[in-house]
């Protein structure tokens, strides 16, 4: 066996950098593949519905192997949930920019506006695919409660005296969630249009708030 001279520190450093660059390249390709897969999957869902979204057909359209697809997403349902996560990530800055001292009337209107932004970014087909996710529905409901973003504002409204001190904030949040869910499902099934969907959300949320509003809060809601 030939004797190998010890490598210099420079040679070792170059070898380490080359390996890191190779790893970074793999990570970059993984990110690009994931984004491409989600983009194509959303188009396929919008066009033909989730029923016709097969892993093999998706891999062919993206231009990757089926093995690569399964390496990034274990199931078709995981792709649907990732597409939803993508939509929700886009609206996080909008929710984060809201003022914490909104009146009840502003809370109600903001909830409608945020819902409308979500639905503009999500096709009815994708929304139905998310709602009909039989693989793990609990994961969706735990992680993506429609009421999560509104809870801090309800607490602030109570501190500001617009909601009574005995108001059950958890009950209001649950009502918000039910209102948004039912209105969005009717819209996704094309039983109502976007304008009627928003009107149902606005009316439902307003009634939920009126049930616990103080005189000051009722004034805010009816102005």
C-alpha positions in Angstrom: 0.0 0.0 0.0 1.6 3.3 -1.1 2.4 5.8 1.6 0.2 8.9 1.5 1.6 12.2 2.7 -0.5 14.0 5.3 -2.7 16.6 3.7 -2.0 20.3 4.4 -4.5 22.4 6.3 -5.3 24.2 3.1 -6.1 20.9 1.3 -8.3 19.8 4.1 -10.1 23.2 4.1 -10.7 23.0 0.4 -12.1 19.5 0.7 -14.5 20.5 3.5 -15.7 23.5 1.5 -16.3 21.4 -1.6 -18.3 19.0 0.5 -20.3 21.9 2.0 -21.0 23.3 -1.4 -22.2 19.9 -2.6 -24.6 19.7 0.4 -25.8 23.2 -0.2 -26.5 22.4 -3.9 -28.5 19.4 -2.8 -30.5 21.5 -0.4 -31.1 24.1 -3.0 -32.4 21.5 -5.5 -34.6 20.0 -2.8 -36.2 23.4 -2.2 -36.7 24.1 -5.9 -38.2 20.6 -6.4 -40.5 21.1 -3.5 -41.7 24.5 -4.8 -42.2 23.2 -8.3 -44.1 20.2 -7.1 -46.5 22.4 -5.0 -47.0 24.8 -7.9 -47.9 22.1 -10.4 -50.0 20.2 -7.8 -52.1 23.3 -7.2 -52.7 23.7 -11.0 -53.7 20.1 -11.3 -56.1 20.3 -8.3 -57.6 23.5 -9.7 -58.1 21.9 -13.2 -59.2 18.4 -12.4 -59.8 18.2 -8.6 -57.8 16.3 -6.1 -59.3 12.9 -7.2 -57.2 13.0 -10.4 -54.0 14.0 -8.6 -51.8 10.9 -8.8 -48.2 10.9 -7.6 -47.1 9.4 -10.9 -48.8 12.0 -13.0 -47.6 14.8 -10.8 -44.0 13.5 -11.0 -44.2 13.4 -14.8 -45.5 16.9 -15.1 -42.9 18.3 -12.7 -40.1 16.4 -14.4 -38.8 14.5 -11.4 -38.8 10.8 -10.5 -41.6 9.3 -8.4 -38.9 8.4 -5.9 -37.9 12.1 -5.6 -41.6 13.0 -5.1 -42.0 10.5 -2.3 -38.8 11.6 -0.8 -40.3 15.1 -0.4 -43.9 14.2 0.3 -45.0 10.9 1.8 -48.6 11.0 0.6 -50.9 13.0 -1.7 -52.6 14.4 1.4 -49.3 15.8 2.6 -49.0 17.7 -0.7 -52.5 19.2 -0.2 -51.6 20.2 3.4 -48.3 21.8 2.2 -50.2 23.7 -0.4 -52.5 25.1 2.3 -49.5 25.9 4.5 -48.1 27.9 1.5 -51.4 30.0 1.3 -51.4 30.6 5.1 -47.7 31.7 5.1 -48.6 34.3 2.5 -51.2 35.9 4.7 -49.2 35.8 8.0 -47.6 39.3 7.4 -51.1 40.7 6.8 -52.4 39.3 10.1 -49.3 40.4 11.9 -49.8 44.0 10.7 -53.2 44.4 12.3 -53.5 46.8 15.2 -54.1 45.0 18.5 -56.6 47.7 19.7 -59.3 47.3 17.1 -62.9 47.9 18.0 -65.4 45.0 17.7 -66.6 46.5 14.4 -63.1 46.5 13.1 -62.5 43.0 14.3 -65.5 41.8 12.5 -64.6 43.5 9.2 -60.9 42.4 9.5 -61.9 38.8 9.9 -64.0 39.1 6.7 -61.1 40.8 4.8 -58.6 38.2 5.9 -60.9 35.3 5.0 -61.4 36.9 1.6 -57.7 37.2 1.0 -57.3 33.5 1.9 -60.0 32.5 -0.5 -58.6 34.6 -3.3 -55.3 32.7 -3.0 -57.0 29.3 -2.7 -59.2 27.7 -5.4 -62.5 26.0 -4.4 -60.9 22.7 -5.5 -58.0 23.1 -3.1 -60.2 24.1 -0.2 -62.4 21.1 -0.7 -59.4 18.9 -0.9 -58.2 20.3 2.5 -61.6 19.9 4.1 -62.0 16.4 2.8 -58.6 15.3 4.0 -59.4 11.9 5.5 -55.7 11.1 6.1 -55.4 13.2 9.3 -58.2 15.7 9.7 -57.3 16.4 13.3 -53.9 17.7 12.2 -55.6 20.3 10.0 -58.1 21.4 12.7 -55.5 21.6 15.5 -52.9 23.5 13.4 -55.2 25.8 11.3 -58.1 26.9 13.4 -60.0 29.6 11.7 -60.3 31.5 15.0 -56.6 31.4 16.1 -55.8 34.8 14.6 -58.8 36.5 16.2 -58.4 35.3 19.8 -55.9 38.0 21.0 -58.2 40.7 19.6 -61.2 39.3 21.5 -59.2 39.4 24.7 -58.2 43.0 24.0 -61.9 43.9 23.3 -62.8 42.5 26.7 -60.1 44.5 28.4 -61.3 47.6 26.6 -64.9 47.1 27.8 -66.5 46.2 24.5 -67.1 42.6 25.5 -68.6 41.8 28.9 -66.3 40.4 31.6 -68.3 37.2 31.6 -67.9 36.7 27.9 -66.9 33.2 26.9 -64.0 33.9 24.5 -63.6 30.2 23.7 -67.2 30.0 22.7 -67.0 33.1 20.5 -63.9 31.7 18.8 -65.6 28.4 18.2 -68.6 30.2 16.7 -66.2 32.2 14.5 -64.6 28.9 13.3 -68.0 27.3 12.5 -69.2 30.4 10.6 -66.1 30.6 8.5 -66.0 26.9 7.9 -69.6 26.6 6.8 -69.5 29.7 4.6 -66.3 28.6 2.9 -67.6 25.1 2.3 -70.8 26.4 0.7 -68.6 28.6 -1.6 -66.2 25.7 -2.4 -69.1 23.6 -3.4 -70.3 26.5 -5.7 -73.6 26.8 -3.8 -72.9 30.5 -3.1 -70.7 33.1 -4.7 -67.8 35.0 -3.1 -70.0 38.1 -2.2 -72.6 35.9 -0.4 -69.8 34.0 1.3 -68.3 37.2 2.7 -71.8 38.4 3.7 -72.5 35.2 5.6 -69.1 35.5 7.4 -69.8 39.1 8.4 -73.3 38.4 9.6 -72.3 35.3 11.6 -69.3 37.0 13.3 -71.4 40.1 14.1 -74.1 38.0 15.8 -71.5 36.1 17.8 -70.0 39.3 19.1 -73.4 41.0 19.8 -74.3 38.1 22.1 -71.6 39.2 24.5 -71.1 42.9 23.6 -71.5 45.7 26.1 -73.5 48.8 25.1 -70.2 50.3 23.9 -69.4 47.2 21.9 -72.9 47.1 20.3 -72.4 50.7 19.2 -69.1 49.8 17.6 -70.8 46.9 15.7 -73.7 48.9 14.4 -71.8 52.1 13.4 
